[in-house]
């Protein structure tokens, strides 16, 4: 044992102090010691069941959705004469429109993933199965099966669109396909851009083979106005897609905004390439939402073809939340978000939820350059009751005006649709 007496010289004390300092590890001032990983697990509910480590480096969300629909049709004789051919009939019915299990998460600091499956109709379909990397030098990267970046209505989740079905224009809009996409935000989150290369993949993840059959799709959006904490904003968007159809043929068809109905208009044309251009506009001012889109589909026929038709579709719609809530906006995707009721309906303390009314007019035109496959126009009225952020009851009335090849056979169909929707 070392003892220090009064006779110990200051020089010896200095040596002992230096020795002790040398044996004590220190962190250079310019380098902070790495923080230990926090692997404590937090479980909570936020639009789904979520698991998250304390350092937020590992995340898992478990969600899903159920859409149960009923539809009642009243077509006139002219419509039946055009649509009801062979075994095709316009009949009342019910169905599970969507029945999905959804899993997504993050691993480490930059890797995201999702595995979402839809079991509606008795089959298993991919509805977003991908792996991505975030915050790369050029933005974010995603590979797998997911929605192509095209259109406001399509990119907005079906959980949040104000009507039961998307508009007639959606017949031209690409949705889920397999590919690779880069995307990001800019201008202080007031703009988004996305671009990707895709193949026409099947819904069940089967291998896609064949020469050509590629599509390049891109979208850019902007928020020239964003105020009042997101209750007042203007959305602008532009989408383009250059597509090489499978087997050099392209089919466009549309139901009358009712999934239980058969197709009312349809055409299949020879095509080397198809070019899509779409413009989109949205305005939200408190409880009021006004939006619209237009898409032009330009078909380039094969060599020697005498027909290069241009088809188009559009919609305009307005919605108003009677209880005062506002429609949210996602700056990440450039799309509409949810209407969240200020108070839940049928709770312990009462409450009425949120009530919304809406009207839409949409059209699709499949007539041009020797192709005469008719037009379809829909006028839709909607009523939504949001019981809570996860439950909605919907009712739509659709007046479908069919203008087929024969002008004398113009017909109308009255459609009443009901849906109970739950998503978590």
GUDODREN-815875 format. One record per residue: residue in one letter; x, y, z of N, C-alpha, C in turn. Coordinates in pm, whole numbers, plus 50000, padded with zeros to 5 digits. Each point is the difference from the previous one (the first is absolute). Example, Ala and Ser with C-alpha at 12.3 -4.5 7.8 and 13.67 -1.06 7.14 Angstrom:
residues 2
> type  nxx  nyy  nzz  caxx  cayy  cazz  cxx  cyy  czz
> a  51319  49431  50780  49911  50119  50000  50090  50120  50000
> s  49965  50105  49928  50082  50119  50006  49923  50109  50073
end
This chain:
residues 424
> type  nxx  nyy  nzz  caxx  cayy  cazz  cxx  cyy  czz
> x  50085  49880  50000  49915  50120  50000  50087  50123  50000
> x  49960  50096  49922  50077  50123  49987  49942  50104  50093
> x  50085  50057  50085  49955  50106  50091  50070  50129  49966
> x  49929  50108  50021  50053  50132  49969  50011  50078  50130
> x  50119  50042  50031  50024  50074  50124  50018  50147  49971
> x  50015  50077  50109  50018  50143  49985  50131  50031  49929
> x  50095  49904  50004  50130  50024  49940  50001  49974  49849
> x  49887  49947  49948  49994  49973  49856  50013  50130  49925
> x  50089  50003  49905  50027  50124  49926  49888  50029  49902
> x  49979  50123  49968  49900  50035  49897  50027  49931  49868
> x  50127  49974  49969  50034  49934  49874  49943  49859  49996
> x  50008  49928  50115  49945  49863  50007  49848  50004  49986
> x  49937  50098  50065  49855  50013  49985  49960  50022  49856
> x  50075  50078  49929  49971  50026  49860  50011  49874  49918
> x  50103  49916  50027  50015  49874  49927  49884  49906  50027
> x  49956  49993  50126  49889  49912  50033  49872  50044  49929
> x  49976  50132  49993  49881  50050  49932  50003  49969  49852
> x  50115  50015  49938  50013  49970  49857  49978  49852  49973
> x  50050  49913  50090  49983  49855  49982  49853  49962  50009
> x  49929  50059  50096  49858  49969  50014  49921  50046  49879
> x  50037  50117  49946  49930  50050  49883  50024  49912  49880
> x  50121  49946  49988  50033  49913  49886  49923  49870  50005
> x  49968  49952  50123  49927  49874  50013  49849  50016  49987
> x  49952  50124  49996  49856  50025  49987  49967  50033  49856
> x  49921  49915  49929  49968  50028  49859  49916  50126  49988
> x  50031  50078  49901  49926  50124  49974  49955  50002  49856
> x  49897  50078  49973  49948  50017  49864  50052  50130  49945
> x  50064  49997  49887  50048  50126  49942  49887  50099  49990
> x  50031  50128  50023  49894  50100  49997  49923  50002  49868
> x  50067  49964  49890  49937  50009  49869  49913  49879  49967
> x  50003  49895  50086  49923  49879  49972  49914  49965  50121
> x  49868  49990  49975  49911  49959  50107  49991  49848  50004
> x  49990  49946  50117  49985  49855  50014  49869  49957  49938
> x  49997  49890  49924  49876  49956  49938  49895  49965  50105
> x  49876  50039  49972  49892  49971  50093  49964  49853  49992
> x  49984  49934  50112  49961  49858  49996  49863  49984  49940
> x  49980  49889  49927  49870  49973  49938  49894  49981  50108
> x  49885  50061  49978  49887  49987  50092  49904  49898  49942
> x  50007  49876  50049  49919  49893  49943  49872  49977  50080
> x  49963  50095  50085  49871  49988  50066  49889  50011  49896
> x  49896  49922  50015  49895  49992  49899  49877  50076  50049
> x  49951  50089  49916  49879  50077  50029  49889  49951  49908
> x  49883  49973  50054  49884  49956  49923  49889  50102  50019
> x  49944  50047  49889  49893  50098  50007  49913  49990  49876
> x  49887  50071  50001  49907  49999  49886  49996  50137  49939
> x  50029  50007  49870  49987  50123  49922  49974  49960  49856
> x  49874  50002  49959  49961  49952  49868  50051  49858  49976
> x  49999  49918  50100  50050  49864  49993  50080  49970  50125
> x  50028  49873  50024  50082  49960  50114  50146  50021  49964
> x  50072  50072  50083  50140  50034  49970  50092  49951  50110
> x  50117  49952  49955  50108  49961  50089  50120  50087  49965
> x  50070  50049  50101  50110  50092  49974  50103  49990  50112
> x  50127  49989  49963  50105  50000  50101  50020  50142  50052
> x  50064  50009  50118  50019  50129  50063  50078  50098  49916
> x  50095  49951  49920  50078  50090  49915  49936  50022  49864
> x  49881  49939  49977  49921  50016  49877  50072  49951  49875
> x  50096  49912  50018  50072  49946  49884  49930  49878  49942
> x  49913  49938  50077  49927  49883  49952  49852  50023  50027
> x  49920  49989  49894  49858  50028  50009  49921  49892  49926
> x  49881  49971  50050  49910  49906  49936  49858  50049  50019
> x  49923  50001  49891  49859  50036  50006  49917  49884  49944
> x  49896  49963  50072  49906  49898  49955  49865  50066  49981
> x  49948  49993  49879  49872  50064  49970  49917  49915  49906
> x  49896  50060  49949  49914  49930  49906  49877  50083  49970
> x  49914  49946  49916  49876  50070  49965  49894  49900  49957
> x  49876  50036  50027  49884  49921  49958  49901  50095  49935
> x  49961  49971  49877  49895  50074  49929  49892  49900  49961
> x  49882  50014  50059  49889  49913  49962  49896  50085  49928
> x  49968  49964  49875  49917  50080  49912  49870  49930  49964
> x  49897  50081  49975  49875  49956  49938  49965  50099  49890
> x  49942  49949  49890  49964  50088  49887  49868  49954  49940
> x  49920  50100  49960  49869  49975  49940  49994  50077  49868
> x  49963  49931  49892  50004  50057  49865  49860  50006  49939
> x  49974  50111  49931  49874  50016  49926  50033  50050  49860
> x  50042  49911  49908  50034  50043  49863  49876  50004  49913
> x  49998  50090  49902  49890  50000  49905  50027  49897  49890
> x  49902  49983  49913  50010  49896  49898  50113  50028  49900
> x  50024  50125  49968  50108  50033  49906  50136  49960  50057
> x  50020  50024  50128  50126  49960  50063  50014  49849  50001
> x  49895  49929  50033  50006  49853  50001  50034  49946  49862
> x  49944  50060  49897  50023  49951  49864  50147  50012  49962
> x  50071  50098  50054  50140  50021  49965  50092  49919  50090
> x  49973  49999  50131  50094  49943  50097  49977  49852  50022
> x  49875  49955  50004  49972  49862  50033  50012  49912  49877
> x  50117  49942  49985  50028  49908  49890  50050  49868  50057
> x  49961  49889  49940  50044  49870  50048  49952  49977  50142
> x  50097  49971  50089  49966  49976  50141  50012  50126  50085
> x  50035  50111  49940  50016  50126  50074  49865  50060  50033
> x  49979  50029  50128  49875  50057  50046  50028  50116  50096
> x  49907  50096  50002  50005  50108  50098  49909  49961  50114
> x  50057  49959  50114  49922  49944  50109  50042  50059  50134
> x  49903  50006  50091  50030  50040  50137  50097  49899  50062
> x  50074  50046  50101  50092  49907  50063  50072  50062  50120
> x  50084  49918  50061  50083  50045  50111  50135  49930  49989
> x  50101  50058  50063  50134  49944  49991  50089  50062  50106
> x  50111  49930  50029  50110  50062  50072  50087  50068  49895
> x  49990  50131  49994  50078  50075  49901  50148  49993  50031
> x  50033  50008  50128  50138  49986  50044  50001  49925  50133
> x  50099  49913  50016  50022  49929  50126  50151  49979  50011
> x  50067  50094  50062  50146  50003  49993  50065  49984  50137
> x  50116  49938  49997  50094  50001  50111  50124  50076  49953
> x  50045  50093  50084  50107  50090  49959  50110  50001  50106
> x  50122  49976  49956  50115  50002  50088  50105  50094  49939
> x  50058  50085  50081  50104  50089  49951  50091  50037  50116
> x  50117  50052  49966  50092  50037  50107  50128  50060  49949
> x  50092  50022  50094  50133  50053  49970  50103  49920  50077
> x  50115  49982  49939  50109  49925  50060  50125  50087  49994
> x  50068  50015  50114  50116  50088  50001  49956  50144  49981
> x  50083  50075  49934  49972  50141  49983  49934  50034  49867
> x  50014  49916  49899  49958  50043  49866  49921  49899  49920
> x  49980  49881  50049  49933  49896  49922  49853  49992  50040
> x  49909  50007  49901  49857  49983  50023  49952  49878  49923
> x  49887  49945  50042  49945  49882  49932  49849  49995  50022
> x  49933  49925  49914  49856  49979  50014  49962  49868  49938
> x  49902  49932  50059  49942  49878  49945  49850  50007  50025
> x  49926  50043  49897  49856  50021  50012  49927  49908  49902
> x  49896  49932  50050  49931  49901  49920  49849  50020  50010
> x  49931  49981  49887  49855  50015  49993  49939  49863  49972
> x  49904  49959  50085  49937  49868  49988  49858  50010  49946
> x  49957  50118  49957  49865  50016  49947  49984  49918  49873
> x  49881  49946  49981  49972  49920  49881  50052  49858  50008
> x  50050  49959  50115  50047  49863  50015  50137  49975  49942
> x  50074  50105  49962  50135  49985  49949  50095  50083  50086
> x  50129  49978  49983  50101  50076  50073  50076  50086  49901
> x  49989  50131  50016  50065  50094  49909  50097  50089  50077
> x  50114  50029  49934  50095  50095  50057  49940  50139  49993
> x  50012  50076  50109  49956  50139  50001  50105  50086  50071
> x  50122  49990  49950  50111  50073  50058  50095  49906  50071
> x  50093  49943  49926  50103  49911  50054  50133  50052  49949
> x  50078  50062  50087  50121  50067  49953  50103  50017  50110
> x  50121  50036  49958  50109  50038  50090  50053  50134  49950
> x  50032  50090  50090  50049  50131  49959  50113  50048  50087
> x  50072  50099  49949  50106  50066  50075  49973  50150  50000
> x  50007  50060  50118  49964  50140  50016  50123  50087  50018
> x  49983  50128  49970  50102  50103  50026  50132  49970  49932
> x  49994  49952  49877  50120  49984  49920  50039  50136  49941
> x  50121  50012  49944  50041  50131  49947  49906  50058  49896
> x  49931  49915  49924  49910  50047  49895  49854  49989  50040
> x  49969  49963  50123  49862  49984  50043  49975  49865  50064
> x  49889  49938  49964  49962  49870  50055  49981  49900  49887
> x  50023  49874  50029  49992  49893  49900  49904  49894  50049
> x  49916  49949  49908  49907  49893  50034  49997  49898  49887
> x  50000  49871  50035  49997  49892  49901  49901  49893  50045
> x  49919  49954  49905  49901  49897  50032  49871  50027  49926
> x  49888  49973  50065  49868  50024  49941  49929  50107  50081
> x  49963  50109  49933  49934  50112  50065  49934  50085  49893
> x  49933  50107  50040  49931  50085  49904  50099  50081  49917
> x  49976  50005  49871  50077  50092  49917  49964  50144  50038
> x  50095  50093  49989  49972  50138  50041  49919  50076  49894
> x  49869  49986  50007  49914  50065  49900  49867  50036  50065
> x  49967  50130  49999  49866  50045  50033  49973  50022  50148
> x  49924  50104  50030  49960  50032  50136  49903  49898  50056
> x  49898  49965  49923  49898  49908  50047  50057  49861  50024
> x  50090  49955  49914  50057  49866  50014  50098  49993  50116
> x  50083  50101  50017  50098  49997  50108  49933  50015  50136
> x  49888  50072  50006  49924  50008  50126  49947  49862  50036
> x  50023  49959  50123  49954  49868  50044  49850  49986  49987
> x  49954  49879  49967  49857  49973  49995  49934  50021  50136
> x  50078  50000  50107  49945  50030  50132  49952  50144  50010
> x  50053  50087  49913  49976  50143  50016  49925  50066  49884
> x  49982  49930  49887  49927  50064  49890  49856  50021  50043
> x  49934  50108  49957  49867  50033  50052  49886  49917  49942
> x  50024  49928  49890  49897  49917  49938  50042  49854  50005
> x  49904  49910  49983  50029  49859  50014  50096  49950  49895
> x  49989  50051  49877  50089  49959  49893  50067  50124  49940
> x  50116  49979  49941  50065  50109  49929  49924  50031  49871
> x  50031  50111  49938  49922  50052  49888  50018  49916  49874
> x  49920  50031  49897  50012  49933  49871  50137  50021  49938
> x  50063  50115  50025  50132  50028  49946  50104  49897  50042
> x  49973  49932  50112  50097  49905  50053  50026  49882  49907
> x  49917  49983  49897  50023  49895  49901  50134  50017  49929
> x  50051  50122  49994  50127  50026  49932  50119  49998  50095
> x  49976  49999  50130  50105  50025  50098  50065  49869  50044
> x  50132  49987  49990  50067  49880  50051  49995  49996  50151
> x  49996  49880  50056  49995  49985  50146  50117  49915  50046
> x  49972  49882  50058  50106  49916  50054  50075  49928  49889
> x  50131  50016  49997  50086  49927  49909  50136  49980  50064
> x  50079  49911  49946  50133  49972  50053  50103  50089  49933
> x  50092  50053  50079  50101  50087  49942  50092  50061  50104
> x  50071  50103  49957  50093  50074  50084  49967  50148  49987
> x  49997  50071  50112  49962  50141  49999  50093  50079  50091
> x  50032  50122  49957  50068  50098  50085  49902  50114  50025
> x  50008  50058  50120  49905  50105  50036  50055  50083  50115
> x  49947  50122  50015  50048  50086  50107  49910  50122  50011
> x  50028  50082  50101  49936  50129  50018  50103  50110  49975
> x  49952  50120  49976  50090  50114  49984  49923  50128  50029
> x  50069  50112  49993  49939  50131  50024  49931  50004  50136
> x  50076  49959  50103  49947  50001  50138  49869  49923  50011
> x  49997  49881  49940  49885  49909  50002  49877  50058  49930
> x  50022  50094  49911  49888  50056  49923  49989  49935  49863
> x  50093  49912  49965  49996  49930  49871  50043  49855  50019
> x  49948  49913  49915  50047  49861  49993  50031  49966  49855
> x  50091  49905  49982  50027  49946  49867  50021  49851  50014
> x  49964  49925  49897  50018  49855  50000  50007  49952  49856
> x  50081  49898  49978  50017  49943  49866  50041  49854  50014
> x  49946  49915  49911  50034  49860  50010  49985  49926  49869
> x  50058  49881  49997  49991  49908  49887  49925  49877  50048
> x  49897  49958  49924  49910  49894  50045  49973  49901  49888
> x  49956  49880  50042  49948  49900  49909  49855  49970  50036
> x  49924  49954  49901  49861  49963  50025  49997  49867  50073
> x  50011  50005  50133  50008  49879  50080  49861  49954  50041
> x  49987  49871  50027  49873  49946  50047  49980  50038  50146
> x  49876  49986  50046  49969  50038  50136  50049  49900  50104
> x  50038  49881  49958  50043  49899  50097  50150  49979  50000
> x  50074  50090  49939  50145  49995  50008  50067  49903  49905
> x  49930  49954  49898  50061  49907  49906  50112  50067  49921
> x  50093  49918  49951  50113  50052  49922  49949  50066  49873
> x  50056  50116  49969  49962  50071  49878  50112  49987  49898
> x  49967  49941  49883  50098  49980  49894  49946  50053  49869
> x  50091  50034  49910  49959  50048  49869  50083  50120  49958
> x  50025  50010  49869  50074  50114  49947  49914  50125  50009
> x  50064  50110  50035  49925  50125  50014  49910  49993  50121
> x  49876  50044  49985  49899  49996  50105  50043  50080  50123
> x  50079  50105  49978  50044  50086  50108  49919  50128  50000
> x  49998  50066  50114  49937  50131  50012  50089  50092  50083
> x  50007  50125  49960  50071  50103  50076  49897  50103  50043
> x  49988  50021  50131  49895  50085  50055  50062  50100  50097
> x  49951  50125  49995  50055  50105  50087  49889  50095  50042
> x  50020  50065  50113  49901  50094  50053  50071  50108  50080
> x  49949  50122  49991  50049  50111  50081  49881  50074  50056
> x  50007  50041  50126  49891  50073  50064  50054  50123  50071
> x  49913  50096  50024  50039  50121  50072  49887  50053  50086
> x  50039  50075  50103  49905  50065  50091  50024  50151  49994
> x  49943  50070  49903  50020  50145  49996  49937  50071  50118
> x  49900  49939  50063  49937  50055  50119  49993  49890  50106
> x  50047  50031  50121  49986  49908  50113  49999  50084  50127
> x  49881  50015  50061  49983  50091  50112  49904  49940  50102
> x  49986  50073  50111  49906  49964  50106  50022  49856  50047
> x  50128  49965  50019  50038  49867  50049  49940  49887  49916
> x  49997  50022  49867  49953  49897  49909  49851  49997  49977
> x  49926  50100  50047  49856  50006  49972  49969  50082  49876
> x  50102  50062  49943  49983  50081  49879  50120  49974  49909
> x  49977  49932  49887  50112  49972  49909  49951  49979  49859
> x  50093  50018  49906  49976  49977  49858  50103  49900  49951
> x  49954  49896  49935  50088  49895  49946  49997  50005  49847
> x  50119  49993  49939  50014  49989  49855  50085  49878  49969
> x  49970  49931  49891  50078  49883  49965  49999  49971  49852
> x  50105  49937  49954  50013  49957  49860  50061  49861  49997
> x  49938  49909  49923  50049  49863  49988  50017  49965  49853
> x  50102  49918  49970  50023  49951  49865  50040  49853  50008
> x  49967  49924  49896  50040  49860  49993  50014  49959  49855
> x  50111  49936  49969  50025  49944  49867  50001  49849  50014
> x  49910  49931  49927  49976  49860  50024  50011  49918  49871
> x  50057  49880  50015  50008  49905  49890  49908  49883  50034
> x  49881  49993  49942  49900  49903  50043  50041  49855  49972
> x  49944  49911  50079  50020  49857  49981  49935  49954  49869
> x  50073  49921  49921  49950  49944  49874  49956  50107  49901
> x  50053  50121  50017  49970  50110  49907  49851  50028  49987
> x  49927  49981  50108  49859  50039  50003  49972  50070  50133
> x  49909  50096  49995  49964  50075  50120  49848  49997  50019
> x  49958  49968  50122  49858  49997  50033  49968  50108  50103
> x  49896  50076  49971  49944  50095  50096  49855  49962  50023
> x  49959  49990  50126  49860  49970  50030  49963  50064  50131
> x  49871  50025  50018  49955  50067  50121  49863  49950  50043
> x  49987  49976  50130  49871  49977  50062  49940  50136  50039
> x  49871  50006  50027  49936  50128  50033  50019  50038  50148
> x  50126  50002  50047  50032  50036  50138  49927  49912  50101
> x  49984  49873  49964  49941  49899  50088  50070  49869  49969
> x  50075  49948  50095  50082  49882  49972  49917  49876  49972
> x  49877  49994  50050  49915  49883  49976  49935  50002  49863
> x  50016  50107  49925  49945  50009  49865  50098  49942  49899
> x  49954  49956  49883  50091  49964  49892  50054  50127  49933
> x  50095  49982  49911  50053  50114  49924  49891  50054  49908
> x  49986  50134  49999  49902  50063  49913  50062  50043  49868
> x  50126  50040  50001  50071  50035  49877  50135  49930  50001
> x  50045  49957  49882  50127  49928  49992  50050  50002  49856
> x  50132  50006  49986  50059  49991  49867  50138  49937  50011
> x  50037  49922  49900  50133  49942  49989  50056  50038  49864
> x  50115  50068  50000  50056  50053  49876  50144  49954  49986
> x  50048  49980  49875  50143  49972  49980  50082  50121  50039
> x  50115  49977  50068  50079  50113  50050  50145  49960  50017
> x  50088  50076  49935  50143  49986  50028  50036  50069  50131
> x  49943  50118  50020  50025  50079  50120  49873  50073  50040
> x  49992  50030  50129  49893  50083  50053  50062  50107  50088
> x  49962  50125  49975  50049  50112  50081  49884  50057  50081
> x  50023  50017  50129  49900  50057  50089  50050  50133  50055
> x  49913  50099  50001  50031  50130  50060  49882  50038  50086
> x  50026  50034  50126  49892  50034  50092  50028  50126  50078
> x  49899  50083  50018  50010  50121  50081  49903  49989  50117
> x  50039  50053  50115  49918  49986  50120  49998  50130  50081
> x  49888  50026  50065  49980  50120  50079  49917  49967  50122
> x  50043  50050  50115  49923  49982  50122  50003  50126  50085
> x  49888  50032  50060  49992  50117  50087  49919  49962  50124
> x  50059  50024  50116  49932  49977  50127  49997  50131  50077
> x  49882  50038  50042  49981  50120  50081  49909  49963  50117
> x  50063  49962  50111  49924  49952  50114  49922  49876  49965
> x  49869  49999  50018  49919  49879  49972  49973  49975  49852
> x  50039  50094  49913  49971  49988  49856  50119  49940  49926
> x  49972  49901  49915  50101  49942  49911  49948  50006  49857
> x  50081  50056  49911  49968  50003  49857  50121  49942  49926
> x  49976  49907  49909  50112  49940  49926  49955  49952  49864
> x  50096  49978  49913  49972  49949  49867  50126  49954  49931
> x  49982  49914  49900  50113  49949  49922  49957  49978  49855
> x  50099  50000  49913  49979  49970  49858  50116  49914  49954
> x  49970  49893  49925  50105  49916  49942  49973  49980  49851
> x  50105  50017  49922  49998  49974  49856  50084  49876  49972
> x  49940  49902  49933  50069  49877  49963  50021  49999  49849
> x  50126  50009  49957  50035  50007  49857  50058  49866  49956
> x  49929  49933  49910  50039  49867  49954  50076  50012  49869
> x  50119  49942  49996  50080  49995  49878  49984  49861  49940
> x  49925  49991  49891  49974  49871  49937  50125  49939  49940
> x  50000  49870  49974  50117  49933  49942  50025  50048  49858
> x  50118  49968  49951  50037  50039  49865  49897  49948  49899
> x  49956  50089  49913  49899  49963  49901  49859  50024  50045
> x  49980  50031  50130  49865  50026  50049  49953  50138  49955
> x  49875  50012  49970  49944  50128  49958  49930  50073  50114
> x  50008  49944  50121  49930  50058  50113  50096  50027  50115
> x  50004  50126  50045  50076  50040  50119  49906  50080  50090
> x  49907  49933  50068  49896  50072  50073  50052  50066  50127
> x  49934  50109  50038  50023  50067  50127  49870  49992  50081
> x  50007  49941  50118  49885  49990  50089  50022  50090  50121
> x  49893  50031  50071  50016  50087  50116  49893  49974  50104
> x  50028  50047  50120  49905  49992  50109  50027  50110  50101
> x  49900  50032  50080  50017  50106  50099  49895  49986  50109
> x  50021  50075  50108  49898  50013  50104  50018  50133  50071
> x  49891  50051  50056  50001  50114  50091  49910  49963  50117
> x  50042  50037  50121  49921  49962  50117  50015  50104  50110
> x  49900  50006  50086  50001  50090  50114  49940  49927  50119
> x  50061  50018  50117  49953  49937  50122  49999  50102  50112
> x  49908  49982  50094  49992  50092  50113  49972  49920  50127
> x  50084  50023  50103  49983  49931  50128  49907  50085  50086
> x  49881  49949  50022  49896  50077  50068  50036  50032  50145
> x  50083  49915  50060  50036  50019  50141  50127  50083  50016
> x  50058  50052  49891  50107  50097  50008  50141  49948  49987
> x  50021  49868  50001  50136  49946  49986  50055  50027  49861
> x  50131  49990  49986  50067  50028  49873  50072  49875  49951
> x  50014  49989  49868  50071  49886  49941  50150  50023  50009
> x  50072  49904  50057  50145  50013  50019  50073  49986  49867
> x  50129  50030  50004  50085  49990  49881  50131  49934  50038
> x  50049  49911  49914  50129  49934  50021  50107  50069  49916
> x  50090  50071  50065  50110  50065  49928  50099  49897  49947
> x  50003  49883  50056  50094  49896  49955  49959  49943  49866
> x  49870  49974  49981  49952  49938  49876  49934  50098  49905
> x  49971  50122  50044  49928  50094  49916  49858  49952  49972
> x  49929  49964  50106  49865  49943  49985  49915  50038  50120
> x  49868  49982  49984  49908  50028  50110  50017  49897  50111
> x  49972  50046  50122  49999  49912  50115  49859  49980  50053
> x  49991  49972  50130  49873  49961  50060  49921  50120  50049
> x  49869  49980  50010  49914  50087  50078  49987  49935  50137
> x  50046  50066  50104  49997  49944  50135  49896  50074  50083
> x  49899  49929  50047  49894  50067  50076  50052  50061  50130
> x  49949  50117  50032  50040  50067  50124  49954  49922  50122
> x  49891  49927  49987  49950  49916  50107  49947  49871  49940
> x  50019  49891  50069  49954  49871  49953  49849  49988  50017
> x  49938  49925  49913  49857  49976  50009  49972  49884  50095
> x  49886  50010  50068  49950  49891  50084  50095  49965  50113
> x  50078  50099  50047  50091  49976  50110  49930  50011  50134
> x  50077  49984  50108  49942  50006  50133  49939  50136  50030
> x  50058  50104  49940  49951  50135  50022  49917  50049  49882
> x  49947  49909  49921  49921  50038  49884  50091  50029  49883
> x  49966  50100  49920  50080  50033  49884  49933  49956  49872
> x  50025  50077  49893  49936  49973  49872  50098  49959  49891
> x  50131  49998  50029  50097  49973  49896  50008  50116  49903
> x  50041  49974  49877  50007  50101  49895  49910  49958  49884
> x  49933  50098  49941  49910  49976  49887  50047  50081  49880
> x  50004  49934  49883  50049  50065  49879  49905  49970  49884
> x  49974  50103  49918  49923  49982  49877  50090  50034  49882
> x  49973  49939  49885  50084  50026  49883  49925  49977  49870
> x  50051  50062  49895  49944  49982  49865  50116  49992  49902
> x  49983  49916  49898  50106  49982  49900  49936  49980  49863
> x  50069  50054  49899  49965  49973  49861  50125  49949  49931
> x  49988  49887  49931  50117  49944  49931  49958  49944  49865
> x  50099  49985  49912  49971  49953  49864  50121  49927  49943
> x  49973  49908  49908  50104  49932  49923  49953  49993  49856
> x  50091  50030  49907  49968  50005  49857  50093  49905  49927
> x  49942  49894  49940  50077  49901  49925  49965  50007  49851
> x  49992  50122  49949  49969  50021  49859  50107  50089  49939
> x  50069  49948  49899  50094  50085  49925  50065  49919  49889
> x  50027  50066  49890  50079  49947  49889  49955  49859  49958
> x  49873  49986  49974  49946  49873  49953  49960  49904  50110
> x  50031  50031  50126  49958  49916  50112  49875  50063  50060
> x  49893  49923  50009  49875  50052  50053  49946  49902  50105
> x  50056  50010  50120  49959  49908  50107  49916  50069  50106
> x  49950  50116  49968  49902  50064  50086  50058  50093  50104
> x  49909  50068  50069  50032  50090  50110  49916  49961  50121
> x  50050  50036  50118  49926  49976  50123  50015  50124  50088
> x  49888  50047  50052  49999  50117  50088  49929  49961  50129
> x  50060  50036  50114  49941  49968  50130  49980  50127  50082
> x  49886  50011  50063  49975  50102  50102  49979  49925  50132
> x  50080  50033  50100  50001  49926  50126  49975  50093  50118
> x  49914  49957  50091  49979  50068  50127  50043  49906  50111
> x  50069  50055  50102  50050  49916  50106  49972  50055  50138
> x  49985  49910  50096  49984  50035  50140  50091  49909  50081
> x  50085  50061  50085  50094  49926  50083  49975  50031  50147
> x  49996  49895  50081  49993  50016  50145  50126  49938  50060
> x  50086  50085  50056  50122  49955  50064  49970  49980  50148
> x  49984  49874  50042  49970  49974  50140  50119  50030  50090
> x  50120  49970  49950  50126  50026  50069  50109  49998  49894
> x  50126  50021  50034  50104  50004  49896  50016  49870  49922
> x  49942  49890  50047  50021  49870  49937  49875  49940  49937
> x  49885  50063  50019  49874  49940  49954  49919  50103  49922
> x  49949  49957  49885  49920  50089  49916  49886  49923  49935
> x  49883  50062  49994  49886  49947  49926  49977  50093  49882
> x  49987  49941  49878  49990  50078  49878  49874  49964  49923
> x  49942  50099  49935  49888  49978  49909  50020  50085  49876
> x  49993  49938  49883  50015  50069  49872  49879  49974  49912
> x  49955  50106  49933  49902  49985  49893  50068  50043  49870
> x  49994  49913  49898  50065  50025  49872  49895  49997  49890
> x  49999  50103  49916  49921  50000  49877  50098  49984  49885
> x  50001  49880  49940  50093  49968  49892  49931  50018  49865
> x  50057  50089  49917  49944  50030  49868  50092  49938  49895
> x  49953  49895  49935  50078  49927  49901  49967  50051  49860
> x  50102  50042  49930  49985  50047  49861  50078  49903  49912
> x  49939  49893  49954  50072  49897  49925  50018  50040  49854
> x  50044  49903  49921  50024  50025  49858  49874  50047  49928
> x  49889  49939  50032  49872  50037  49940  49934  50110  50083
> x  49991  50124  49950  49940  50108  50079  49857  49972  50043
> x  49931  49917  49924  49861  49969  50035  49990  49910  50122
> x  50113  49943  50042  49997  49906  50111  50052  50062  50129
> x  50004  50133  50009  50044  50065  50123  49916  49950  50117
> x  50068  49969  50110  49927  49945  50114  50046  50058  50131
> x  49921  49980  50105  50032  50048  50133  49983  49887  50101
> x  50083  50008  50105  49990  49904  50110  50002  50075  50132
> x  49903  49972  50085  50000  50053  50136  50066  49896  50091
> x  50098  50044  50077  50078  49908  50085  50003  50055  50142
> x  49969  49914  50096  50012  50034  50141  50101  49905  50063
> x  50101  50057  50066  50107  49920  50060  50015  50035  50148
> x  50030  49897  50080  50023  50015  50143  50129  49929  50037
> x  50075  50058  50094  50125  49938  50045  50018  50022  50150
> x  50048  49895  50067  50052  50011  50135  50150  49979  49991
> x  50076  50099  50046  50146  49997  49985  50066  50006  50137
> x  50097  49913  50019  50081  50003  50121  50146  49985  49960
> x  50083  50089  50047  50144  49989  49973  50077  50033  50128
> x  50111  49933  50016  50078  50018  50122  50149  49993  49967
end
